[in-house]
Amino acid sequence: MTKLYWVIGGICMSVGLARSIVFWKVQKDMNKADPAYIVQFIKGNIGNEDISVAIQYNQ
């Protein structure tokens, strides 16, 4: 019976972890779609060659 409780607890923890990861990814994607975030990202990484090339390529 004790093993059953451990299995149920492990499943609940795994489901909770998966849900929190999905929530985190959705929040992260929502922030990327925000124009203010994009402007902040460009200003913060303007000196980075990879970012500058990506910005020029996407114009």
N, CA, C and O atoms as a GROMACS GRO file, in nm:
protein
  236
    1MET      N    1   0.082  -0.119   0.000
    1MET     CA    2   0.000   0.000   0.000
    1MET      C    3   0.087   0.126   0.000
    1MET      O    4   0.052   0.226  -0.062
    2THR      N    5   0.200   0.119   0.070
    2THR     CA    6   0.289   0.235   0.077
    2THR      C    7   0.346   0.267  -0.061
    2THR      O    8   0.362   0.384  -0.097
    3LYS      N    9   0.378   0.162  -0.138
    3LYS     CA   10   0.431   0.185  -0.273
    3LYS      C   11   0.329   0.256  -0.361
    3LYS      O   12   0.365   0.340  -0.443
    4LEU      N   13   0.203   0.223  -0.342
    4LEU     CA   14   0.098   0.288  -0.420
    4LEU      C   15   0.094   0.438  -0.391
    4LEU      O   16   0.078   0.518  -0.482
    5TYR      N   17   0.109   0.475  -0.265
    5TYR     CA   18   0.112   0.617  -0.229
    5TYR      C   19   0.232   0.688  -0.292
    5TYR      O   20   0.220   0.801  -0.339
    6TRP      N   21   0.346   0.621  -0.294
    6TRP     CA   22   0.465   0.680  -0.356
    6TRP      C   23   0.445   0.698  -0.507
    6TRP      O   24   0.485   0.800  -0.564
    7VAL      N   25   0.382   0.601  -0.570
    7VAL     CA   26   0.356   0.611  -0.713
    7VAL      C   27   0.259   0.725  -0.741
    7VAL      O   28   0.281   0.804  -0.832
    8ILE      N   29   0.152   0.733  -0.665
    8ILE     CA   30   0.054   0.840  -0.684
    8ILE      C   31   0.119   0.976  -0.658
    8ILE      O   32   0.096   1.071  -0.734
    9GLY      N   33   0.199   0.986  -0.555
    9GLY     CA   34   0.269   1.112  -0.525
    9GLY      C   35   0.366   1.150  -0.637
    9GLY      O   36   0.376   1.267  -0.673
   10GLY      N   37   0.438   1.053  -0.690
   10GLY     CA   38   0.531   1.079  -0.800
   10GLY      C   39   0.460   1.126  -0.925
   10GLY      O   40   0.507   1.216  -0.994
   11ILE      N   41   0.347   1.064  -0.954
   11ILE     CA   42   0.268   1.105  -1.071
   11ILE      C   43   0.216   1.247  -1.052
   11ILE      O   44   0.222   1.328  -1.145
   12CYS      N   45   0.166   1.277  -0.934
   12CYS     CA   46   0.116   1.413  -0.908
   12CYS      C   47   0.227   1.516  -0.921
   12CYS      O   48   0.206   1.624  -0.977
   13MET      N   49   0.345   1.486  -0.869
   13MET     CA   50   0.457   1.579  -0.880
   13MET      C   51   0.500   1.596  -1.025
   13MET      O   52   0.532   1.707  -1.067
   14SER      N   53   0.501   1.488  -1.102
   14SER     CA   54   0.540   1.496  -1.243
   14SER      C   55   0.441   1.580  -1.323
   14SER      O   56   0.481   1.662  -1.406
   15VAL      N   57   0.313   1.560  -1.297
   15VAL     CA   58   0.210   1.638  -1.366
   15VAL      C   59   0.222   1.786  -1.327
   15VAL      O   60   0.211   1.873  -1.413
   16GLY      N   61   0.244   1.813  -1.201
   16GLY     CA   62   0.260   1.952  -1.156
   16GLY      C   63   0.381   2.018  -1.219
   16GLY      O   64   0.375   2.134  -1.258
   17LEU      N   65   0.491   1.946  -1.228
   17LEU     CA   66   0.612   2.000  -1.290
   17LEU      C   67   0.589   2.027  -1.438
   17LEU      O   68   0.630   2.132  -1.489
   18ALA      N   69   0.524   1.934  -1.507
   18ALA     CA   70   0.496   1.954  -1.649
   18ALA      C   71   0.405   2.075  -1.671
   18ALA      O   72   0.428   2.153  -1.764
   19ARG      N   73   0.304   2.090  -1.588
   19ARG     CA   74   0.213   2.205  -1.602
   19ARG      C   75   0.286   2.336  -1.576
   19ARG      O   76   0.261   2.436  -1.645
   20SER      N   77   0.376   2.338  -1.478
   20SER     CA   78   0.448   2.462  -1.450
   20SER      C   79   0.545   2.496  -1.562
   20SER      O   80   0.563   2.614  -1.594
   21ILE      N   81   0.607   2.397  -1.624
   21ILE     CA   82   0.696   2.423  -1.737
   21ILE      C   83   0.618   2.478  -1.855
   21ILE      O   84   0.663   2.573  -1.920
   22VAL      N   85   0.502   2.420  -1.884
   22VAL     CA   86   0.419   2.470  -1.994
   22VAL      C   87   0.375   2.613  -1.965
   22VAL      O   88   0.379   2.698  -2.054
   23PHE      N   89   0.333   2.642  -1.843
   23PHE     CA   90   0.292   2.778  -1.805
   23PHE      C   91   0.408   2.875  -1.823
   23PHE      O   92   0.388   2.986  -1.873
   24TRP      N   93   0.528   2.835  -1.782
   24TRP     CA   94   0.646   2.920  -1.794
   24TRP      C   95   0.676   2.949  -1.941
   24TRP      O   96   0.708   3.063  -1.977
   25LYS      N   97   0.667   2.847  -2.027
   25LYS     CA   98   0.692   2.866  -2.170
   25LYS      C   99   0.590   2.961  -2.232
   25LYS      O  100   0.627   3.046  -2.313
   26VAL      N  101   0.463   2.947  -2.194
   26VAL     CA  102   0.358   3.034  -2.248
   26VAL      C  103   0.384   3.178  -2.205
   26VAL      O  104   0.373   3.270  -2.286
   27GLN      N  105   0.418   3.198  -2.078
   27GLN     CA  106   0.447   3.333  -2.029
   27GLN      C  107   0.567   3.393  -2.103
   27GLN      O  108   0.568   3.511  -2.136
   28LYS      N  109   0.668   3.311  -2.128
   28LYS     CA  110   0.787   3.357  -2.197
   28LYS      C  111   0.754   3.399  -2.340
   28LYS      O  112   0.802   3.502  -2.386
   29ASP      N  113   0.671   3.321  -2.410
   29ASP     CA  114   0.630   3.356  -2.546
   29ASP      C  115   0.544   3.481  -2.548
   29ASP      O  116   0.555   3.561  -2.640
   30MET      N  117   0.459   3.500  -2.448
   30MET     CA  118   0.376   3.619  -2.442
   30MET      C  119   0.462   3.743  -2.425
   30MET      O  120   0.432   3.848  -2.484
   31ASN      N  121   0.566   3.734  -2.346
   31ASN     CA  122   0.656   3.848  -2.327
   31ASN      C  123   0.728   3.882  -2.457
   31ASN      O  124   0.754   3.999  -2.484
   32LYS      N  125   0.762   3.781  -2.537
   32LYS     CA  126   0.834   3.806  -2.661
   32LYS      C  127   0.746   3.876  -2.764
   32LYS      O  128   0.798   3.946  -2.850
   33ALA      N  129   0.615   3.859  -2.756
   33ALA     CA  130   0.524   3.923  -2.850
   33ALA      C  131   0.497   4.068  -2.813
   33ALA      O  132   0.438   4.142  -2.892
   34ASP      N  133   0.536   4.110  -2.695
   34ASP     CA  134   0.513   4.246  -2.646
   34ASP      C  135   0.611   4.342  -2.714
   34ASP      O  136   0.732   4.322  -2.703
   35PRO      N  137   0.562   4.447  -2.783
   35PRO     CA  138   0.653   4.540  -2.851
   35PRO      C  139   0.754   4.607  -2.757
   35PRO      O  140   0.868   4.631  -2.796
   36ALA      N  141   0.713   4.637  -2.635
   36ALA     CA  142   0.806   4.698  -2.540
   36ALA      C  143   0.921   4.604  -2.508
   36ALA      O  144   1.035   4.648  -2.490
   37TYR      N  145   0.893   4.474  -2.500
   37TYR     CA  146   0.998   4.375  -2.474
   37TYR      C  147   1.096   4.371  -2.591
   37TYR      O  148   1.217   4.361  -2.571
   38ILE      N  149   1.043   4.380  -2.713
   38ILE     CA  150   1.128   4.374  -2.831
   38ILE      C  151   1.222   4.494  -2.835
   38ILE      O  152   1.341   4.479  -2.863
   39VAL      N  153   1.170   4.612  -2.806
   39VAL     CA  154   1.253   4.733  -2.804
   39VAL      C  155   1.359   4.722  -2.696
   39VAL      O  156   1.475   4.757  -2.718
   40GLN      N  157   1.321   4.674  -2.579
   40GLN     CA  158   1.416   4.658  -2.469
   40GLN      C  159   1.524   4.556  -2.508
   40GLN      O  160   1.642   4.578  -2.478
   41PHE      N  161   1.486   4.448  -2.572
   41PHE     CA  162   1.582   4.345  -2.613
   41PHE      C  163   1.681   4.400  -2.714
   41PHE      O  164   1.801   4.375  -2.704
   42ILE      N  165   1.632   4.476  -2.811
   42ILE     CA  166   1.720   4.534  -2.913
   42ILE      C  167   1.817   4.633  -2.849
   42ILE      O  168   1.936   4.631  -2.880
   43LYS      N  169   1.768   4.719  -2.761
   43LYS     CA  170   1.856   4.817  -2.696
   43LYS      C  171   1.961   4.747  -2.609
   43LYS      O  172   2.075   4.792  -2.603
   44GLY      N  173   1.922   4.639  -2.544
   44GLY     CA  174   2.015   4.568  -2.457
   44GLY      C  175   2.120   4.489  -2.531
   44GLY      O  176   2.229   4.464  -2.478
   45ASN      N  177   2.090   4.448  -2.655
   45ASN     CA  178   2.181   4.361  -2.730
   45ASN      C  179   2.230   4.424  -2.860
   45ASN      O  180   2.269   4.352  -2.952
   46ILE      N  181   2.227   4.554  -2.869
   46ILE     CA  182   2.263   4.622  -2.994
   46ILE      C  183   2.410   4.598  -3.031
   46ILE      O  184   2.443   4.599  -3.150
   47GLY      N  185   2.496   4.578  -2.934
   47GLY     CA  186   2.638   4.556  -2.962
   47GLY      C  187   2.670   4.413  -3.002
   47GLY      O  188   2.779   4.387  -3.053
   48ASN      N  189   2.580   4.321  -2.982
   48ASN     CA  190   2.603   4.181  -3.014
   48ASN      C  191   2.592   4.162  -3.165
   48ASN      O  192   2.490   4.196  -3.225
   49GLU      N  193   2.696   4.107  -3.228
   49GLU     CA  194   2.696   4.091  -3.374
   49GLU      C  195   2.584   4.000  -3.422
   49GLU      O  196   2.522   4.027  -3.524
   50ASP      N  197   2.557   3.892  -3.349
   50ASP     CA  198   2.453   3.799  -3.392
   50ASP      C  199   2.317   3.866  -3.394
   50ASP      O  200   2.238   3.845  -3.486
   51ILE      N  201   2.289   3.947  -3.294
   51ILE     CA  202   2.160   4.016  -3.287
   51ILE      C  203   2.152   4.121  -3.397
   51ILE      O  204   2.048   4.135  -3.461
   52SER      N  205   2.261   4.195  -3.420
   52SER     CA  206   2.261   4.298  -3.524
   52SER      C  207   2.238   4.237  -3.662
   52SER      O  208   2.162   4.292  -3.742
   53VAL      N  209   2.302   4.124  -3.690
   53VAL     CA  210   2.282   4.056  -3.818
   53VAL      C  211   2.139   4.008  -3.831
   53VAL      O  212   2.079   4.021  -3.938
   54ALA      N  213   2.083   3.953  -3.726
   54ALA     CA  214   1.945   3.905  -3.730
   54ALA      C  215   1.848   4.020  -3.753
   54ALA      O  216   1.750   4.005  -3.826
   55ILE      N  217   1.874   4.135  -3.692
   55ILE     CA  218   1.786   4.252  -3.710
   55ILE      C  219   1.794   4.300  -3.855
   55ILE      O  220   1.691   4.329  -3.915
   56GLN      N  221   1.916   4.309  -3.910
   56GLN     CA  222   1.931   4.354  -4.049
   56GLN      C  223   1.868   4.255  -4.146
   56GLN      O  224   1.809   4.296  -4.246
   57TYR      N  225   1.880   4.126  -4.118
   57TYR     CA  226   1.823   4.023  -4.206
   57TYR      C  227   1.671   4.029  -4.206
   57TYR      O  228   1.609   4.004  -4.310
   58ASN      N  229   1.611   4.061  -4.094
   58ASN     CA  230   1.465   4.061  -4.083
   58ASN      C  231   1.400   4.191  -4.128
   58ASN      O  232   1.277   4.201  -4.127
   59GLN      N  233   1.477   4.290  -4.166
   59GLN     CA  234   1.417   4.418  -4.207
   59GLN      C  235   1.364   4.411  -4.347
   59GLN      O  236   1.311   4.510  -4.398
   0.00000   0.00000   0.00000
